[in-house]
Amino acid sequence: MINLRSLAASVIIGLVAAAFTMSAMAADSLSLRLNWKMKGEFTPFIVAKKKGYFSEQGLDVAVNEGTSATQALQTVASGQDHIAYVPSIQLIKAVNQGMPVKAIATVVKIDPMGFVSKARVKLTKPTDLEGRTVEISPASTFSQIWEAFARKHNIDVGKVKVVRANPAARFNLLLSDKVDILADIFVTNEYPVLEAKAGEKLNVLRVGDWGFRLLGYTLAANQDLIKNRPDVLKRFNTAAIKGFRFTMEHPDEAAALAAKEYPDALQEKTTKGQVAQLVDFLQRGEPKQLFVGDHEGWERTLGILSGSGVISDRKPVDAYYTNAFVPGSS
C-alpha cells in the first residue's frame, strides 16, 4: 500500500530540487574585467561574489583581473567581457574614440591620484614641489595633467627636477631617497603598500583636494548589453552596491575575506589599508548615493581633461554615463 505521506514528501523534495536546478540553469553569466591585477580596492566585488549577492540576483559573475583600463574597455567593446571597472579618464577617451561603451555606474566620485613623500620632506601644498626631485611616470594619468596642475597652482616648473621613471622602479626611488616625492600614486592602492614598505608614516597630498576633482572609477558596459539586457545590468548594480555597502560598514572583515580569497596577491594588513582608503574616497564627492553620477561631476571632469589637453573632443555628458541601471536613482 502506498504511503501517501512518503509520496507527498518525495514530491515536495523533487519539486524543491527541480526549482534549485532551474534557478541555477537560469543564472545569467557575466564577466567583469578589472583594470589591473587583484588589489585591495577591488574588495567590494569579491565581497559581492563570496557573500552571494550576485547569486541572489540570479547572476554568475566572473571577476577577472586585467592588464590596463584600455585593455579592459577593448574586451568589453568587442564583447569578450560584459562590464569593465575603469577610471573615468580612460572611459571618456574610449567613448571619444568611438568605442561602443558607456558608464552604467559612477563609483568613485573623486579620483584618488596623489603625491607622497617621506616624513622628512614637507608636503602640504603644491608649491612644496619646488626645489624637490619629483618622480612622474610618463605612462601615468598625472603626467597628462601635470602642466595644467603646475599652471593652476603657480608652481615654478624650473625649480622642480622631474624624473621620468619606469612605473616598476618608482617605489625604490622613494625608499632609497633618490627622489623626494612620487607624484603619480593612487592613494587607494599604492599608498598603503608603499607606507608598509617604508615602515613610517608618509605625507600625502591628494590631487582632488587642489582643484582637480576628476571622477574616479566607473563601471562600463557595451552598448548592446545596455540596449538588450537592461535587467541584467540593474541586477548587477544592485548586487555590487550591496558589496560596496558591506565593505564600507565592515572594512576589516571585507579586507580579510579578500585576502583569504586571493592569498598570493593580497596581504591582509596591506589590504586593510587599501580598503580603508577606498572607504574614505567613497565618502568624498557628490552625489552621496552609491553608483549615482551627476552632470556636474562629469562636466567638471570633461572640463579638466579638455583644459589640460588630455582630450580634444567633448561630447554631451549623456554619451559617457547613465544612472538608468542604478537602483533608486530616479
C-alpha positions in Angstrom: 0.0 0.0 0.0 1.3 3.4 -1.0 2.4 5.6 1.9 0.8 8.9 1.0 2.9 10.9 3.4 6.1 9.5 2.0 4.9 10.1 -1.5 4.0 13.7 -0.7 7.3 14.3 0.9 9.1 12.8 -2.1 7.1 15.0 -4.5 7.9 18.1 -2.4 11.6 17.3 -2.3 11.6 16.7 -6.0 9.9 20.0 -6.7 12.4 21.9 -4.5 15.3 20.2 -6.2 13.9 21.0 -9.6 13.4 24.6 -8.6 17.0 24.9 -7.5 18.2 23.2 -10.7 16.1 25.6 -12.8 17.4 28.5 -10.8 21.0 27.5 -11.4 20.3 27.0 -15.1 18.6 30.3 -15.3 21.6 32.2 -13.8 22.9 34.8 -16.2 26.7 34.6 -16.7 28.6 37.9 -16.6 32.3 38.7 -17.0 33.6 41.6 -15.0 37.0 42.8 -16.2 39.1 44.7 -13.8 41.7 47.3 -15.0 44.6 45.6 -13.2 45.8 42.6 -11.2 43.9 41.9 -7.9 44.3 44.6 -5.3 42.6 45.7 -2.2 40.4 48.4 -3.8 38.6 45.7 -5.7 37.4 44.1 -2.4 33.7 45.0 -2.8 33.4 42.8 -5.9 35.0 39.9 -4.1 32.6 40.5 -1.2 29.6 40.6 -3.6 30.7 37.2 -5.0 31.6 35.4 -1.8 28.7 36.7 0.2 26.3 35.5 -2.5 25.0 39.0 -3.5 25.4 38.3 -7.2 23.8 34.8 -7.0 20.9 36.4 -5.1 20.3 38.4 -8.2 20.4 35.4 -10.5 23.9 36.2 -11.7 27.0 34.1 -12.1 29.8 36.7 -12.2 33.4 36.0 -13.1 35.7 38.7 -11.6 38.7 38.7 -13.9 42.0 40.5 -13.5 43.2 42.8 -16.2 46.4 44.5 -17.5 45.1 48.0 -18.1 42.0 50.1 -18.3 42.4 50.4 -22.1 42.6 46.6 -22.4 39.5 46.1 -20.2 37.5 48.6 -22.3 38.6 46.9 -25.5 37.4 43.5 -24.3 34.0 45.0 -23.3 33.7 46.8 -26.7 34.5 43.6 -28.6 32.0 41.6 -26.4 34.7 39.3 -24.8 33.7 40.8 -21.4 30.4 42.3 -20.3 31.5 45.0 -17.8 34.8 46.8 -17.1 35.9 48.6 -13.9 37.9 51.5 -15.1 38.8 55.1 -14.3 36.6 57.8 -15.9 39.6 59.2 -17.9 40.1 56.1 -19.9 36.3 55.6 -20.3 36.0 59.1 -21.7 38.8 58.6 -24.1 37.3 55.3 -25.2 33.9 57.0 -25.9 35.7 59.7 -27.9 37.4 57.1 -29.9 34.1 55.6 -30.9 34.1 52.5 -28.7 30.6 51.3 -28.0 30.8 51.6 -24.2 29.2 53.7 -21.5 29.4 54.1 -17.8 26.5 52.3 -16.0 27.7 53.4 -12.6 29.8 56.3 -11.3 31.5 54.5 -8.4 34.3 56.8 -7.1 33.3 60.4 -7.3 36.9 61.8 -6.8 39.9 60.2 -8.5 42.4 59.0 -5.8 45.5 60.4 -7.5 48.1 61.8 -5.1 51.6 62.8 -4.1 53.6 61.1 -1.4 56.8 61.8 0.4 58.7 60.6 3.4 58.1 62.4 6.7 61.3 64.5 6.3 60.1 66.1 3.1 57.4 68.7 3.6 54.3 68.1 1.5 51.4 70.3 2.5 50.7 72.3 -0.7 51.5 72.1 -4.4 54.3 74.6 -4.3 56.2 72.3 -1.9 57.3 70.5 -5.1 59.6 73.4 -5.8 63.2 72.6 -5.0 62.5 68.9 -5.0 63.2 65.9 -7.1 59.8 64.6 -8.2 59.1 61.3 -10.0 56.3 61.5 -12.6 56.0 58.3 -14.7 55.4 59.2 -18.4 52.8 56.4 -18.5 50.8 57.8 -15.6 47.5 59.7 -15.7 49.0 62.5 -13.7 51.7 63.0 -16.3 49.0 64.2 -18.7 47.7 66.8 -16.3 51.0 67.9 -14.8 51.5 71.0 -16.8 47.9 72.2 -16.1 48.3 71.4 -12.4 51.5 73.4 -12.3 49.9 76.4 -14.0 46.9 76.4 -11.8 49.0 76.4 -8.6 51.8 78.7 -9.8 54.4 76.0 -9.5 57.7 77.2 -10.9 58.5 74.1 -13.0 62.0 75.3 -13.5 62.5 74.6 -9.8 61.2 71.1 -10.0 63.5 68.3 -11.1 61.3 65.8 -12.8 62.4 62.2 -13.0 60.7 60.1 -15.6 60.9 56.5 -14.4 59.6 53.1 -15.2 56.5 52.5 -13.1 58.0 49.4 -11.6 61.0 51.4 -10.3 59.1 54.2 -8.6 58.8 52.7 -5.1 62.5 52.1 -4.8 63.4 55.6 -5.9 61.5 57.0 -2.9 62.6 54.3 -0.5 66.2 54.8 -1.4 65.9 58.6 -1.3 66.8 59.1 -4.9 63.6 61.2 -5.3 61.8 63.3 -2.8 58.3 62.9 -4.0 56.3 60.5 -6.0 53.6 62.5 -7.9 51.6 59.7 -9.5 50.5 57.5 -6.7 47.0 56.1 -6.3 46.1 56.6 -2.7 43.6 53.7 -2.6 46.1 51.2 -3.9 49.8 52.1 -3.9 50.0 54.4 -0.9 49.2 51.7 1.7 51.7 49.3 0.0 54.4 52.0 -0.1 53.8 53.0 3.5 54.2 49.4 4.6 57.5 49.1 2.7 58.8 52.4 4.1 58.0 51.5 7.7 57.0 55.0 8.5 54.0 57.4 8.1 54.2 59.1 4.7 53.0 62.5 3.8 50.2 62.5 1.2 48.7 65.3 -0.9 45.5 64.4 -2.8 45.2 65.9 -6.3 41.4 66.1 -5.9 41.8 68.5 -2.9 43.6 71.0 -5.1 41.2 71.9 -7.9 41.4 68.7 -10.0 38.3 66.8 -8.8 38.2 64.3 -11.6 35.8 61.4 -11.3 37.4 58.1 -10.4 36.4 54.5 -11.1 33.3 53.7 -13.2 31.6 50.5 -14.3 31.3 50.5 -18.1 29.2 48.2 -20.3 28.8 47.5 -24.0 26.1 49.5 -25.7 24.5 46.2 -27.0 24.1 44.9 -23.4 22.7 48.3 -22.4 20.1 48.1 -25.1 19.2 44.5 -25.0 19.7 43.3 -21.4 18.9 46.3 -19.1 17.6 43.9 -16.4 20.9 42.1 -16.1 22.8 45.4 -15.6 20.3 46.5 -12.9 20.7 43.3 -11.1 24.5 43.5 -11.3 24.5 47.0 -9.9 22.1 46.0 -7.1 24.5 43.2 -6.0 27.6 45.3 -6.5 26.2 48.1 -4.4 25.5 45.6 -1.6 29.1 44.5 -1.8 30.3 48.1 -1.6 28.0 48.9 1.3 29.2 45.9 3.3 32.8 46.9 2.7 32.1 50.4 3.9 30.3 49.1 7.0 32.7 46.2 7.8 36.0 47.2 6.2 38.3 44.9 8.2 36.0 41.9 7.7 35.8 42.7 4.0 39.6 43.0 3.7 40.2 39.7 5.5 37.7 38.0 3.2 39.5 39.4 0.1 42.9 38.4 1.4 41.8 34.9 2.2 40.3 34.5 -1.3 43.5 35.8 -3.0 46.3 34.9 -0.7 49.0 35.1 -3.4 48.1 38.7 -4.3 46.7 40.2 -1.1 48.3 40.5 2.3 45.7 41.2 4.9 47.4 44.1 6.6 48.0 46.0 3.4 44.6 45.1 2.1 43.0 46.6 5.2 44.9 49.8 4.5 43.7 49.9 0.8 40.1 49.2 1.9 40.3 52.0 4.5 41.5 54.4 1.8 38.8 53.2 -0.6 36.1 53.7 2.1 37.4 57.3 2.6 37.2 58.1 -1.1 33.8 56.6 -1.5 32.6 59.1 1.1 34.0 62.0 -0.8 32.3 64.0 -3.6 28.8 64.1 -4.8 26.2 62.7 -5.1 26.4 60.7 -1.9 24.3 57.8 -3.2 26.4 54.9 -4.2 26.9 54.5 -8.0 24.9 57.6 -8.9 26.7 60.2 -11.1 25.6 63.7 -12.0 26.1 66.1 -14.9 28.1 68.5 -12.8 30.7 65.9 -11.9 31.0 64.6 -15.5 31.1 68.2 -16.9 33.8 69.1 -14.4 35.9 66.1 -15.4 35.5 66.8 -19.1 36.4 70.4 -18.5 39.6 69.5 -16.6 40.6 67.0 -19.3 39.9 69.4 -22.1 41.7 72.3 -20.5 44.7 70.0 -19.8 44.9 68.9 -23.4 44.1 65.3 -22.4 41.1 65.2 -24.8 40.3 67.3 -27.8 36.7 66.1 -28.3 33.9 66.7 -25.8 30.6 65.1 -26.3 27.4 65.7 -24.3 27.7 64.1 -20.9 24.9 61.6 -21.8 27.3 60.0 -24.2 29.5 59.0 -21.3 27.3 57.8 -18.5 23.8 56.9 -17.3 22.0 56.3 -14.0 19.3 54.2 -15.6 20.7 51.0 -14.1 21.3 52.3 -10.6 18.5 51.2 -8.2 16.7 54.1 -6.6 18.5 56.7 -8.7 15.4 58.4 -10.1 
